[in-house]
């Protein structure tokens, strides 16, 4: 479907409003327009207050250094993203709270507490250090939607390495282009991942991508599916074997707020992919704040953003924003219509998911598949719905609110 700018403009002028119920507003983190007005009145003071909710190793000297088009946030401040997402929760009552609730496409289930996640992130950070990854180095990650994917991201952040995540559906050429551009010496992948009942051969695609690329010195492979994959001696190593030998504690690196956290590449449909670099302090303050207030996040919520971590929405609203807030995140590996088009709604019912954040494209697919699939399930646990990625057409929003949200 091609959406013209005129169509988008018309959608943005839609006048219908759906005020929240009084009970929702009464308990909401933002109850009126004063929050927005406060931010508009003095943006730097507002963002300084939001930043103060995180743990800083050293305070900033200047909130914003703004020389268009370049902005530097929290200049002089130092912090570690991994420590803000894990360590400060492990030291308190969230230590044994679920951080990630995961379901694989074949149906396996795992729950990682904040302490579980902290321990695995520390170990994989030490694995990376053992592969001579140091602060500022780039690590390419090409994995399915399994808990080891956010573990790899947070491990990079812990030691100050810059991660570059590639969506698991991209080709060998896409991996090669991105790894060469980022000058990655290490690629983290899996033997495969599941999609609509079949195995995506991720390791095979990586092998093809770097067949004649001397730059890549190490490939770490997580055993997800159990399919046989060739392992090149001296280059390829199994995740589980490295983790078994890794120390369980890795001190977090003190990073400047303006240091890079990750690179994410454009899809490259019109030429060479372009890497967009996101910094540490300003990015984390932004996603922690928007996750808390846009989603009205509560301690007891089970929050599901259906994006892939390969996209920026997944970086921000599956990993960094929710975990910085000590939230419980739901992750699902596979397709929404496998084995039937009610897969999402079955999981909402079975796990009592309270917040659902998905894309207009997905919502339109759900509409095409028909109301019969969500009607098979009790969706009353949901209390907040969100959409992301593009302006949503009014028809899709009304269907989403009525059929999934129960009005």
N, C-alpha and C positions, 0 to 999 in steps of 0.2 A: 504494500500500500504506500503510495507516494503522497505525502502531505505537503501541500503548498504553504508558503508563508502567509497567504491570505486566509487559508483555512485555520492556521494556528492563531492568527490575529483574531479571527472570529471566535475561536474557542476561549481565548483569554478574556473576551468581553462578556462571557456568559455571566448572567446576573443572579442565577439561583444561589441561595445560601442555605446551609444546613447547620443551624446552631447546635452545639452539643447539649445533651440533656443536663438539667440542673445538677443532678448527682455527679455527673462526670466533671462539670466545671468546678464544683465545690471542692473536689479532691485533687484538682489538676495542679501541676507545677506552675503553669501560667494560666491565670484566671481571667485576665482582662488585658487591655492594651497598654498598661503601664510598663510592662516589661520591654515592649518594643520602643515605647516613647523614651524610656530611660537609656536604651542603647543609642537611639538617634540623637539624644541630647548631648551626650559625651561619649563617643564610641571608644576612645582610648581608655577611659576610666571603666567603662563597661567590660571591655576585654581583659583589663587588668584584674577585675574581680573574678571573671571566669577562669583566668589562668591561675589564680590563687587557690583554686580547688584542687589543682594537681600538686605533686611533690617536686620541688625544684632543688637541685644540688647547689646551685648558686643563683641569686636573684638577678633579674634583668636590670639594666641601667636605663633603657628606653623602650617604651611599649611598641612604638612603630617608627621606623625610619622609612619615609615614603618619598621616593623620587621616581615619579611615573616614567615607565610602567613597572618599576621595581619596588617591591615592598619587602622590608625585613621586619619580622615581628619578634618582640622580646629580646632585643639586641643585648648581648652580654650574658643572658641567662643560660643556665646549663641544666639539663635533665636527661633522663633516659626513658624512652617510650616503653620498653619492656618492663622496667621497674614500676612505671605508673599503671600498667595494665595487669601486673601480677604481684609484685613484691608487697605493695602497700595493702593488698587484700589478704595475702597469705599471713601477714602479721596481725590480722584482726579476725573478727567473727565470720568473715567470708572464706576463711581457709578451707573449709569442707563444703562450701556451697558449690553447686554445679556451675561450671563455667561454660562448657560445651556439652550439649545433648545432640548426639549424631545418629542418623540412620543411613545405612548404605542402601543402594538400589536393590540388592538381593534381599534386604530385610534385616541385616545385622544391626545391633544397637550398642552404642557405647556412651558412657557418661564420664567426662573428665572434670573433676573438681578443680578449684583454683590451685590447690596444692599439687594435684596431678599435673596440671598444665605447667606450673612453675618448674617442677622437677624435670619434665621432658624438655622444656625450653632451655633450661640450664645445661642439660646434657648435650642437646644438639648444638648449642652455642660452643661448647667445648669441642664437639666434633668438627665444627667449622674452623675453630682455631687450630685444631690438629692438622687440618688440610691447608694451613698457612693463610687462612683468610684473616685479614686485619682491618682495622678501622679505615673506612673509605673505599674498600674493595667492593666490587659488584658481584652479586650472586644471582644467577638465573634460576627461576623456579618454575617447573612445568609439571603440575600434579593434578590429580582428581580432587574433588571436593570431599576430602577426608580430614580428620583433625590434624594430621601431620602437616597439612598446608599452613594453617595459622601458626603451628609450632615452628615451622621453618622461618616464617616472617618475623616472629617475635625473637627468635634466636639471632637472626641478622641484626635486628634493632638492638639487641642486648650488647653486642660487641661492636656496634657502630658500622657494620657492613651495610651496603645499600642493596636492597633486593629489587629484582625485576621479575615480576610474575607474568607468565604467559598463559593465556586461556588454554585449557586443555583440549580445545577443539581445533587449535591452529596447526598449521602444516610445518614440515621440516624446514622449509625455506624461511618461514616466519621465525622459527627458533634461531636458525643460523644468523639471520639479519640482526636480530636483537642481541644475541650473545656477542657477536662481533662488534656491534656498535657500543655496547656497554663494556666491552673488554672483560667479559666474565671468564675467570679461570675455573669456576665451579658451577656445575648444573645439578640441581636437585630434582629428581623425578620419581616415577613409580614404574613397576613392571607394566601396569595398565590401570584402567579405570572402567567402571560400568556405565553404559548408556543404552537405554532401551533393550536391555537383556544381552547386549553384546559387549565384548571387551575392546576398549580403545587401546591400541598397542603403543603406549606412550614411550616406553624405552626404545622400541624399534624406531619410532619417529625421531627420537633424540640421536640415536646411532646414525641414522641417515643424515641428519642435520649437520653433524660434526665429523663426518667421515674423513674429511681432509682439512679439518680446522685444528691446527696445532695449539691454538690459544687455550683450549679447554684441557685442563690437566686432571680434573677429577669429576666423576659422575657418581652421585650418591643415589641409590635406588631403593625405594621402599617396596616391600613385597605386599601388594594389595590383592592381586587376583590369583597368584600362584602359577601363572603361565610361565613356561620356560623362556628365558631371555638370555642372549649371549652376554657374558661379562668379560670385558677386555682387561687382562691382567695389568696391574699398575695404574689403571685409570678408573675402572668401575669398582665400586664397593657397596655392599649391602648396608642399608640404614640400620637394621637390627644388630648387625655385628659391630658397627661403629658405636652405637648407643650402649651396648653391653659393656664396652671398655671405657666409656666416657665418665668423667667425674660428675657428680650430681650437683655441683655448685659452681657458678661462674659469675663473678662480680660484674654488675652492669657498668658499662662505659659511660663516663660523663660526657654528654654530647652538647655542643653549642646549639642553641635554639635555631640557628640559621643553617646548621649542617643538614645535608640531604638525608632523608629517611628512605625514600624509594624512587625508582624511575618506573613510569608506566608508559608504554608505547601506544601510539595511535594504531588503528587497525591496518593502516598502510594500503588502503584500497586505491589510492590515487598516487602512488609513488612510494619512495622509501619511508618506512615508519619513523616517526619523530618521537623521541623520548621526552616526556614531561617529567621534570624533577619536582618532587614535593619535599619541603623542608620539615624539620622536626618539631619545633615548639609551636609555631603558628598553626600547623596542620593538626597537631594533637589537641590543642585548645579548641580549635574549630569543630572537630568531629565529636569531641567529648561533650561540648556544649549543645550542639544540634541534636545529638542522640538523646541527651537527657531531656531537653525541653520540647523538641518537635514530637518525639514519641512519648512524652509524658511518662518517662520510665520509672517504674516502681521496683522495689526490692524483690517482690514476689513474681514479677513478670517472667514469662517464657517468650522470648522475642525471636521472630523469624524474619530475616531479610532473605528473600529467595534468589538474590543475585549470585553470580559466580564470583569468587574472590579474584578471578582474573580481570575483573573490571574495577574501576575506582569505587563504585558503590559497594562492592564486596570488601575491598580494603577498609573503607571507612565505616561501614555499617554492619559488617559481620565481625571484623577483628578489632580495630583500634577504638572506635567510638564506644561500642557496648562494653568491651573489657576494661576500658579506662573508668567506666562507671560501675564496675563490679556486677554487670548484668549476667543473666543466663541466656546463652545464645543457642538457638536450634540450627543445625546444619543438616542438609540432605544432599546425597551424592548425585542422584540420577534425574531422570526426566519426569515432568509432571503428569504424563499420561501413561506411565508404565507401572504395572501391567494393564491398568485401566485409567481412564481420565478422571477418576476420583482420588488419585494418590495423595494429592495435597490435602484434600478435605478429610481423608482418613487420618492423616497425621495430625491435623489440627485437632480432631476429636480425641484421638488416642493419647496425645501428649498434653492436652489442655493448653494449647498455644493461645496467648493473650494478645499479642501484637503481630500483625501480618503486613509486610512491606514488599510489594511486588510491582511489576511493570505493566503499563497499559497494554503492551503487546501480549503479555500473558493473559491479562483479563479478557481481551477480545477473543483469544483462543478458548478460554473457559466458556465464554458466551456461545461460541460456535458449537462446542461440544454439548451444550445443553444444560438446563437447570436440573435435570434428573440426577446428575452426579453429586453436586453439593447437597441436594435434598436427601441423599442417602445418609447423611451424617449430621450429628449435633454439633453446630458451630458456635454454641452459646458462650464458650470460653473466650471468644474474641471480644476485645473491648476497644481496640483501635486499629483502623486500617490506613495504610499509606500506599501511595504510588510514586514511581520514580522513573526518570529516563527521558520523558518527553511530555508535552502537554497532553492530558487525557481528554478524550472526547466525552462530552456530557452523557451520551447514551451509555458508554462503558462505565462511567462513574456511578450513574444511577443503578445499573445492574449490580455492580460491586457492593454498593451500599445496601441495596434491597436484598439481594440473594445471599451474599456472604455475610453482610453485617446485620441482617434481620431488621433493616430500617433503623 
